[in-house]
Amino acid sequence: MKHALQVLAILASLGLAACGTTSAEKKAETATQAEAPATGEGELAVRGANTFVNAPGLTTEQREQVMQIHTKTFEEATKIREEMTQAKTALFKTLVSPASTKKEISALKNKVITLDKQRLDLMMKAFDQVQKIVGKDKMDESMLKHFTTM
């Protein structure tokens, strides 16, 4: 009986979670699944550039503005990614070093988290700028808060 109640509770929670999914979320998930993952360094940046250059309905001025944002964001994100790889490498080495302390490991973990947050904040800011240029509504503030508080 207890097992049956647990199964019912799990099924009910799954049903409620499914009910909470909006059509926009479903559409976003479908669009995400339709794209092949980027496998090489810089591949995503090339996809972005191609998308912006070939976007229907954008004026030449809009394309130039969007490409400037894209280029600047790529350059800044690359610097952050480089620093993140350095921090991760230091973390790997610190994890296996007999002389390392929990505080050193924690400091490096926090550095990686901070850098990743900076990278996400940078991307969300760029997306917001592009949305303004192409005339889409500003990103939902709750979504922006989600990414900036990670």
N, C-alpha and C positions, 0 to 999 in steps of 0.2 A: 504494500500500500504506500509506504513511504517513498519507494522508488517511483511509483506511478505519479505521485504528487510532484516529485522533482522533475520528472519528464514533462509533466503538464506545465510546470512553472517555466521551464526552459523554452518550451514551444510557445507559450504565451509571450515571453519576453522577445522571442524572435519575431513573432507576429507583430508586436508593437513596434519593434525596430523597423520592420518592413513598411508598416503604415506611415512611419515618420519620414520615409524617403520621398522627396519631391520629384516631380517630373524633370526639373532642372538637374537634380543630382543624378537621376537615371540617364539623362541625355549626356551629362558630363562623363559618366562611367562608360557609356557606349562609345563616346568619342575617344576616350582614353584608350580603351581596349582595341580600337581600330588602328591605332598608331603602333608602328614597330618601335621597340626600344632603341635608343641611341647606343651604339656599341663602341664607337671610337671617340677619342678626345676631340672636342670641337665640332662633332657631328651635329649636336643639337643647335649650336650657334649657326651652322650653315643652313639647317632646316628653317630656323627662325628668319634668317636673312632672306632666303628664297621665298618664304611665305609673305614677308613684308613687301618685297620687290614685286611679287606677282599678285598681290592682293587686288581684287577687282574693286572698282569704285573709289580708290584713293587718288587724290590729286598728286602731282609731282611734288608739291610742297609737303604734303602729308607723308609721302614716302621718304623724303629726305629727313624730315623730323623724326620719324619712327626709326630710320636706319641710324641716325645719330644716337638716339637713346639705346638702340640695340648694341651698337659698337662700344659706346661708353660703358654700358652695363657689362658686356662681355669682358672688357679690359679689367674692370674693377673686380668682377667675379673671379677672373683668372688669378689675380693677385691674392684674393682671399683663399681660393682653392690651393694655391701654392703654399701659403702659410699653413693651411689646414693639413696638407700632406706632411709638412715638416713637424707639426705638432703631433700628428698621429704616429709618425715614425719615432719621435721622442717618447711617446707614450708606450709604444711597443717595446722599446728598449728598456724603459723604466720599469715596466711590468715584470720583466724577467731579470732585472738586476737585483742581486742579493742585497745591495746597499741602499736600494730605494725605500722610501717611506710611503705610508698611506697618504700623507699630505701632498707629497710630490705627485703621486698618481692622480689624486683628486684634482690638483691644480691643472694638470695636463688635460684631464677629462673636461674640466670646466672651460679650458681654452678652446678645445675642439667644439664644444657646444656653443660657445660664444661666437666663434668664427662661422659656424654653420648658420646660426641665427642672423649674423650680419649678412651672409650670402642670401638667405631667404628674404630678409628685409629689403635688400637691394633689388631683388627680382620683383617683389610685390610693388615696390615704388615704381619700377620701370613699367610693369603691367598697368598700373594706375595712370601713368603718364601717357602710355599708348592709348588706353581707353579714352582719355580726354581728346586726344588728337583725332581719333577715328570716329568720335561722336557717340561712343557707347556710354551708358550710365556708369557713374563712378562705382568702383568695386564696393560691394556690401561691407560696411564697417565691421560687422561681426566676423566676416571672413578674414579681413585684414588683421583684426585683433588676434584671431586664432594663430596666424602665422607669426605675428610679432611677439607673442608670448611664449612661443615654444622654446 
